[in-house]
């Protein structure tokens, strides 16, 4: 779950005969509207179109005269020489989600109930998902990578103990129905400070856009609580590439953020590594491992609580490049 001090999550609570619960910030409790999948796809394609245009404008030219540079020495096709790729992957991550949502306006020391979403609330431990990302190389040392991932899970389970979830208390022995939805969109720019025919190492700046929606309810007693958070944030990336041979290569990437700002503290990791085989110059198959780790604590405000979430697992992919 990601949020920043400038972007207040919203919480709602409904119970039989109860009015809307408002937060300390005067929030009326309405749920944050979600972007439709069509709109998210339009944003994704718009970014791709802009980057393609930028790549065309950034073709290797003399920086002073603007004239095309002489043809570069031929190098074997590899991730180091690719100017563009689009990668489609089958991803089978395992989830481990621990969180706590504290009541708003609660006295000091009053907290929500820590729960494990998979063991206590019945959410899936593993998913089988598809994901896609693409990269544009702007001149030899500058790269932009765009990635999108979403994981929507829901489940139901009889509660073994009372659970304080925000401003609601779900009683033991009742069936709780929970959904936990995550969407992540990121754009990463890196500059390769090391680049030769075998190795490439780069760093730069990444911008992440995350949205999390969590809904808990006990239908038998008409109890419901929803929390939502959405925010952009920066991260520090690192990209590594090793061309092992004319057909084999290995890549690794990581992005990291650590925050300690007012009442919000924690860290975020997004990393992955793979080994790939170049079947033909423009087609690659490969296997890898990717993980996302979120560890956040917020004290006070309209949405205090703790979220520790790990998403990690293997992936198989195909990649088209030139």
BANU-677576 format. One record per residue (C-alpha): residue in three letters; x, y, z. Coordinates in Angstrom, 2 decimals. Each point is the difference from the previous one (the first is absolute). Layout:
<atoms>
ATOM; ALA; X; Y; Z
...
</atoms>
This chain:
<atoms>
ATOM; UNK; 0.00; 0.00; 0.00
ATOM; UNK; 1.54; 3.33; -1.03
ATOM; UNK; -1.03; 3.46; 1.06
ATOM; UNK; 1.61; 3.30; 0.69
ATOM; UNK; -0.75; 2.84; 2.41
ATOM; UNK; -1.40; 2.04; -2.88
ATOM; UNK; -2.38; -2.68; -1.14
ATOM; UNK; -2.50; -0.98; 2.66
ATOM; UNK; -1.61; -3.44; -0.30
ATOM; UNK; -3.71; -0.25; 0.51
ATOM; UNK; -1.93; -2.27; 2.30
ATOM; UNK; -3.68; -0.85; 0.19
ATOM; UNK; -1.96; -2.04; 2.46
ATOM; UNK; -3.57; -1.27; -0.31
ATOM; UNK; -2.08; -1.82; 2.53
ATOM; UNK; -3.70; -0.55; 0.41
ATOM; UNK; -1.62; 3.30; 0.94
ATOM; UNK; 3.35; 1.79; 0.16
ATOM; UNK; 1.01; 3.22; -1.72
ATOM; UNK; 3.12; 0.54; -2.03
ATOM; UNK; 3.20; 0.16; 2.03
ATOM; UNK; 2.09; 3.09; -0.64
ATOM; UNK; 3.73; 0.33; 0.53
ATOM; UNK; 1.91; 2.58; 1.98
ATOM; UNK; 0.71; 1.87; -3.19
ATOM; UNK; -3.71; 0.43; -0.65
ATOM; UNK; -0.12; -2.67; -2.65
ATOM; UNK; -3.58; -0.94; -0.76
ATOM; UNK; 1.00; -3.64; -0.28
ATOM; UNK; -0.75; -0.54; -3.66
ATOM; UNK; 2.10; -2.56; -1.79
ATOM; UNK; 2.70; 1.33; -2.31
ATOM; UNK; -1.17; -0.62; -3.59
ATOM; UNK; 2.19; -2.50; -1.80
ATOM; UNK; 1.41; 0.48; -3.48
ATOM; UNK; -1.73; -2.29; -2.45
ATOM; UNK; 2.08; -2.62; -1.78
ATOM; UNK; -0.68; 1.76; -3.31
ATOM; UNK; 1.33; 3.29; 1.38
ATOM; UNK; 3.08; -1.70; 1.46
ATOM; UNK; 0.67; -1.62; -3.37
ATOM; UNK; -0.35; 3.36; -1.75
ATOM; UNK; 2.55; 1.51; 2.38
ATOM; UNK; 2.32; -2.96; -0.59
ATOM; UNK; -0.26; 0.33; -3.81
ATOM; UNK; 0.38; 3.80; 0.14
ATOM; UNK; 3.27; -0.35; 1.91
ATOM; UNK; 1.17; -2.54; -2.60
ATOM; UNK; -0.84; 2.37; -2.87
ATOM; UNK; 1.81; 2.94; 1.64
ATOM; UNK; 3.10; -2.09; 0.63
ATOM; UNK; 0.02; -1.34; -3.57
ATOM; UNK; -0.11; 3.58; -1.28
ATOM; UNK; 2.78; 1.00; 2.38
ATOM; UNK; 2.09; -2.93; -1.16
ATOM; UNK; -0.41; 1.04; -3.63
ATOM; UNK; 1.05; 3.56; 0.83
ATOM; UNK; 2.96; -1.24; 2.02
ATOM; UNK; 1.58; -2.00; -2.82
ATOM; UNK; 3.78; 0.29; 0.12
ATOM; UNK; 0.84; 3.40; -1.44
ATOM; UNK; 2.78; 2.49; 0.41
ATOM; UNK; -0.96; 2.17; 3.02
ATOM; UNK; 1.22; 3.19; -1.74
ATOM; UNK; -0.92; -0.32; -3.68
ATOM; UNK; -2.88; -2.45; 0.34
ATOM; UNK; 1.39; -2.09; -2.85
ATOM; UNK; -0.22; -3.81; 0.28
ATOM; UNK; 3.07; -1.61; 1.51
ATOM; UNK; 1.98; -2.61; -1.96
ATOM; UNK; -1.29; -3.56; 0.38
ATOM; UNK; 1.20; -1.59; 3.21
ATOM; UNK; 2.14; -3.12; 0.00
ATOM; UNK; -2.17; -3.10; -0.29
ATOM; UNK; -0.62; -1.74; 3.31
ATOM; UNK; -1.78; -3.33; 0.57
ATOM; UNK; -3.65; 0.28; 0.96
ATOM; UNK; -0.37; -0.04; 3.80
ATOM; UNK; -1.82; 1.89; 2.78
ATOM; UNK; 2.89; 2.50; -0.16
ATOM; UNK; -0.67; 0.89; -3.65
ATOM; UNK; -3.81; -0.26; -0.07
ATOM; UNK; -1.65; 3.36; -0.76
ATOM; UNK; -3.48; -1.22; 0.91
ATOM; UNK; -1.64; -3.05; 1.51
ATOM; UNK; -3.42; -1.11; 1.16
ATOM; UNK; -0.13; -2.89; 2.43
ATOM; UNK; -3.00; -2.17; 0.88
ATOM; UNK; 0.40; -2.20; 3.09
ATOM; UNK; -1.85; -2.71; 1.87
ATOM; UNK; 0.43; 0.82; 3.69
ATOM; UNK; -0.86; -2.32; 2.90
ATOM; UNK; 0.66; 1.96; 3.19
ATOM; UNK; -0.60; -1.06; 3.59
ATOM; UNK; -1.55; 2.55; 2.37
ATOM; UNK; 0.71; 0.67; 3.66
ATOM; UNK; -2.10; 2.93; 1.25
ATOM; UNK; -0.09; 1.20; 3.61
ATOM; UNK; -1.89; 3.17; 0.79
ATOM; UNK; -1.82; 1.94; 2.68
ATOM; UNK; -2.50; 2.86; -0.39
ATOM; UNK; -0.32; 2.13; 3.14
ATOM; UNK; -3.19; 1.85; 0.93
ATOM; UNK; -0.09; 3.67; -0.94
ATOM; UNK; -0.05; 2.50; 2.89
ATOM; UNK; 0.86; -2.81; 2.42
ATOM; UNK; 1.65; 0.69; 3.38
ATOM; UNK; 3.79; -0.52; 0.12
ATOM; UNK; 0.88; -3.67; 0.21
ATOM; UNK; -3.21; -1.18; -1.71
ATOM; UNK; 0.79; -2.00; -3.12
ATOM; UNK; -1.72; -2.24; -2.48
ATOM; UNK; 0.49; -3.76; 0.00
ATOM; UNK; 3.09; -1.32; -1.82
ATOM; UNK; -1.09; -2.58; -2.58
ATOM; UNK; 1.57; -2.14; -2.69
ATOM; UNK; -2.11; 0.42; -3.12
ATOM; UNK; 0.69; -3.51; -1.28
ATOM; UNK; -0.27; -2.03; 3.24
ATOM; UNK; -2.56; 2.04; 1.97
ATOM; UNK; -2.22; 1.38; -2.78
ATOM; UNK; 0.18; -2.71; -2.67
ATOM; UNK; 1.69; 1.92; -2.84
ATOM; UNK; 1.93; -1.95; -2.63
ATOM; UNK; 3.59; -0.90; 0.87
ATOM; UNK; 0.99; -0.16; -3.67
ATOM; UNK; -1.23; 1.40; -3.31
ATOM; UNK; 0.71; -0.80; -3.63
ATOM; UNK; 0.21; 3.31; -1.84
ATOM; UNK; 1.17; 1.56; -3.21
ATOM; UNK; 2.03; 3.20; -0.03
ATOM; UNK; 1.58; 2.17; -2.65
ATOM; UNK; 2.81; 2.56; -0.16
ATOM; UNK; 1.93; 1.77; -2.73
ATOM; UNK; 3.23; 1.97; -0.40
ATOM; UNK; 1.21; 2.81; -2.26
ATOM; UNK; 3.67; 0.84; -0.42
ATOM; UNK; 0.53; 3.71; -0.63
ATOM; UNK; 3.49; 0.11; -1.49
ATOM; UNK; 2.55; -2.51; 1.23
ATOM; UNK; 0.03; 0.60; 3.77
ATOM; UNK; -3.52; 1.24; 0.80
ATOM; UNK; -2.91; -2.41; 0.56
ATOM; UNK; -3.62; 0.33; 1.07
ATOM; UNK; -1.93; -3.05; 1.24
ATOM; UNK; -3.77; -0.07; 0.57
ATOM; UNK; -1.68; -2.72; 2.05
ATOM; UNK; -3.54; -0.77; 1.18
ATOM; UNK; -1.16; -2.60; 2.51
ATOM; UNK; -3.23; -0.65; 1.87
ATOM; UNK; -1.09; -2.61; 2.52
ATOM; UNK; -3.66; -0.19; 1.04
ATOM; UNK; -0.84; -2.55; 2.68
ATOM; UNK; -3.03; -0.84; 2.10
ATOM; UNK; -0.96; -2.69; 2.49
ATOM; UNK; -2.23; -0.93; 2.91
ATOM; UNK; 0.64; -1.71; 3.30
ATOM; UNK; -1.61; -0.51; 3.42
ATOM; UNK; 1.81; 2.23; 2.49
ATOM; UNK; 1.75; -1.75; 2.87
ATOM; UNK; 0.19; 3.24; 2.04
ATOM; UNK; -1.55; 3.44; 0.05
ATOM; UNK; 1.63; 2.26; -2.59
ATOM; UNK; 0.13; 3.78; 0.37
ATOM; UNK; 0.18; 1.26; -3.58
ATOM; UNK; 0.05; 3.78; -0.01
ATOM; UNK; -3.20; 1.26; 1.60
ATOM; UNK; -1.73; -3.39; -0.07
ATOM; UNK; 0.33; -3.10; 2.18
ATOM; UNK; -0.66; -3.29; -1.77
ATOM; UNK; -1.06; -2.62; 2.62
ATOM; UNK; 1.55; -3.45; 0.34
ATOM; UNK; -2.02; -2.86; -1.46
ATOM; UNK; -1.33; 2.11; -2.88
ATOM; UNK; 0.98; -0.41; -3.66
ATOM; UNK; 2.08; 2.94; -1.21
ATOM; UNK; 0.23; 0.80; -3.72
ATOM; UNK; 3.12; 1.93; -0.99
ATOM; UNK; 1.47; 1.39; -3.22
ATOM; UNK; 3.51; 1.39; -0.44
ATOM; UNK; 0.74; 1.67; -3.35
ATOM; UNK; 3.38; 1.37; -1.07
ATOM; UNK; 0.94; 1.88; -3.18
ATOM; UNK; 3.55; 1.13; -0.79
ATOM; UNK; 1.20; 2.07; -2.95
ATOM; UNK; 3.60; 1.17; -0.22
ATOM; UNK; 2.31; 1.89; -2.36
ATOM; UNK; 3.75; -0.42; 0.49
ATOM; UNK; 2.75; 2.08; -1.61
ATOM; UNK; 3.60; -1.20; 0.21
ATOM; UNK; 3.31; 1.29; -1.31
ATOM; UNK; 2.64; -2.67; -0.71
ATOM; UNK; 3.21; 1.23; 1.60
ATOM; UNK; 1.61; -3.32; -1.00
ATOM; UNK; -0.71; -1.33; -3.51
ATOM; UNK; 2.07; -2.26; -2.20
ATOM; UNK; -0.60; -3.10; -2.13
ATOM; UNK; -0.30; -2.23; 3.10
ATOM; UNK; -1.28; 2.07; 2.91
ATOM; UNK; -2.43; 2.84; 0.62
ATOM; UNK; -0.66; 1.65; 3.37
ATOM; UNK; -2.35; 2.93; 0.43
ATOM; UNK; -1.92; 2.03; 2.56
ATOM; UNK; -2.31; 3.00; -0.06
ATOM; UNK; -3.49; 0.70; 1.33
ATOM; UNK; -3.24; -1.98; 0.13
ATOM; UNK; -3.54; 1.30; 0.47
ATOM; UNK; -2.52; -2.45; 1.48
ATOM; UNK; -3.77; 0.39; 0.06
ATOM; UNK; -1.79; -2.33; 2.42
ATOM; UNK; -3.62; -0.50; 0.99
ATOM; UNK; -1.28; -2.35; 2.69
ATOM; UNK; -3.65; -0.70; 0.88
ATOM; UNK; -0.90; -2.21; 2.96
ATOM; UNK; -3.58; -0.90; 0.92
ATOM; UNK; -1.02; -2.05; 3.04
ATOM; UNK; -3.58; -0.95; 0.81
ATOM; UNK; -2.18; -2.36; 2.03
ATOM; UNK; -3.14; -0.36; -2.14
ATOM; UNK; -2.01; -1.80; 2.70
ATOM; UNK; 0.20; 3.09; 2.24
ATOM; UNK; 0.09; 2.62; -2.75
ATOM; UNK; 3.45; 1.20; 1.09
ATOM; UNK; 2.34; 1.50; -2.58
ATOM; UNK; 3.24; 1.96; -0.01
ATOM; UNK; 2.03; 1.21; -2.97
ATOM; UNK; 3.38; 1.69; -0.15
ATOM; UNK; 1.70; 1.35; -3.10
ATOM; UNK; 3.36; 1.59; -0.74
ATOM; UNK; 1.58; 1.27; -3.23
ATOM; UNK; 3.20; 1.95; -0.48
ATOM; UNK; 3.01; 0.59; -2.27
ATOM; UNK; 3.48; -0.27; 1.51
ATOM; UNK; 3.62; -0.02; -1.21
ATOM; UNK; 2.47; -2.87; 0.34
ATOM; UNK; 3.69; -0.55; -0.72
ATOM; UNK; 0.54; -2.63; -2.75
ATOM; UNK; 2.96; -2.16; -0.97
ATOM; UNK; 0.21; -2.03; -3.24
ATOM; UNK; 2.62; -2.65; -0.81
ATOM; UNK; 0.53; -1.93; -3.26
ATOM; UNK; 2.56; -2.69; -0.85
ATOM; UNK; 0.31; -1.39; -3.52
ATOM; UNK; 1.31; -3.49; 0.70
ATOM; UNK; 0.31; -1.08; -3.64
ATOM; UNK; -1.47; 0.80; -3.39
ATOM; UNK; -3.33; -1.57; 1.06
ATOM; UNK; -0.03; -0.02; 3.80
ATOM; UNK; -0.36; 2.98; 2.33
ATOM; UNK; -0.93; 0.77; 3.61
ATOM; UNK; -1.66; 3.14; 1.34
ATOM; UNK; -0.88; 1.32; 3.45
ATOM; UNK; -1.87; 3.05; 1.18
ATOM; UNK; -0.94; 1.58; 3.32
ATOM; UNK; -1.79; 3.11; 1.25
ATOM; UNK; 0.03; 1.16; 3.61
ATOM; UNK; -1.68; 2.68; 2.10
ATOM; UNK; 0.42; 0.71; 3.72
ATOM; UNK; -2.23; 2.60; 1.61
ATOM; UNK; -0.12; 1.58; 3.46
ATOM; UNK; -2.25; 3.03; -0.28
ATOM; UNK; -2.13; 1.31; 2.86
ATOM; UNK; -2.28; -2.90; 0.98
ATOM; UNK; 0.84; -2.22; -2.98
ATOM; UNK; 2.99; -2.34; -0.03
ATOM; UNK; 1.05; -3.12; -1.86
ATOM; UNK; 1.57; -1.30; -3.17
ATOM; UNK; -0.84; -1.43; -3.42
ATOM; UNK; 1.93; -2.50; -2.16
ATOM; UNK; -0.71; -1.06; -3.59
ATOM; UNK; 2.58; -2.34; -1.53
ATOM; UNK; 0.45; -2.81; -2.49
ATOM; UNK; 2.57; -2.04; -1.90
ATOM; UNK; -0.13; -2.27; -3.04
ATOM; UNK; 1.98; -2.13; -2.41
ATOM; UNK; -0.94; 0.23; -3.68
ATOM; UNK; 0.75; -1.81; -3.24
ATOM; UNK; -0.07; 1.86; -3.33
ATOM; UNK; -1.67; -2.43; -2.40
ATOM; UNK; 0.36; 2.39; -2.92
ATOM; UNK; 1.25; 3.62; 0.00
ATOM; UNK; -3.48; 1.40; 0.73
ATOM; UNK; -1.52; -2.72; 2.19
ATOM; UNK; 1.00; -1.03; 3.53
ATOM; UNK; -1.31; -2.56; 2.48
ATOM; UNK; 0.95; -0.03; 3.65
ATOM; UNK; -0.73; -0.78; 3.64
ATOM; UNK; 0.45; 2.09; 3.10
ATOM; UNK; -1.13; 0.93; 3.49
ATOM; UNK; -1.64; 3.24; 1.13
ATOM; UNK; -1.10; 1.39; 3.35
ATOM; UNK; -1.65; 3.05; 1.56
ATOM; UNK; 0.29; 0.77; 3.71
ATOM; UNK; -1.90; 2.72; 1.85
ATOM; UNK; 0.59; 0.83; 3.67
ATOM; UNK; -1.88; 3.09; 1.21
ATOM; UNK; -1.08; 1.41; 3.35
ATOM; UNK; -2.17; 3.06; 0.49
ATOM; UNK; -0.84; 1.55; 3.38
ATOM; UNK; -2.95; 2.40; 0.29
ATOM; UNK; -1.75; 1.67; -2.89
ATOM; UNK; -3.13; -1.27; -1.69
ATOM; UNK; 1.38; -3.46; -0.77
ATOM; UNK; 2.42; -1.24; 2.65
ATOM; UNK; 1.26; -3.55; -0.14
ATOM; UNK; 2.64; -2.42; -1.23
ATOM; UNK; 0.43; -1.86; -3.30
ATOM; UNK; 2.69; -2.63; -0.62
ATOM; UNK; -0.47; -1.68; -3.38
ATOM; UNK; 2.24; -2.24; -2.09
ATOM; UNK; -0.80; -1.11; -3.57
ATOM; UNK; 2.60; -2.31; -1.50
ATOM; UNK; 0.21; -2.85; -2.48
ATOM; UNK; 1.36; -1.41; -3.27
ATOM; UNK; -0.82; 1.23; -3.46
ATOM; UNK; 0.32; -1.27; -3.57
ATOM; UNK; 0.04; 2.47; -2.87
ATOM; UNK; 0.39; 0.71; -3.69
ATOM; UNK; 1.50; 3.22; -1.25
ATOM; UNK; -0.10; 1.69; -3.40
ATOM; UNK; 2.73; 2.57; -0.63
ATOM; UNK; 1.99; 1.84; -2.61
</atoms>
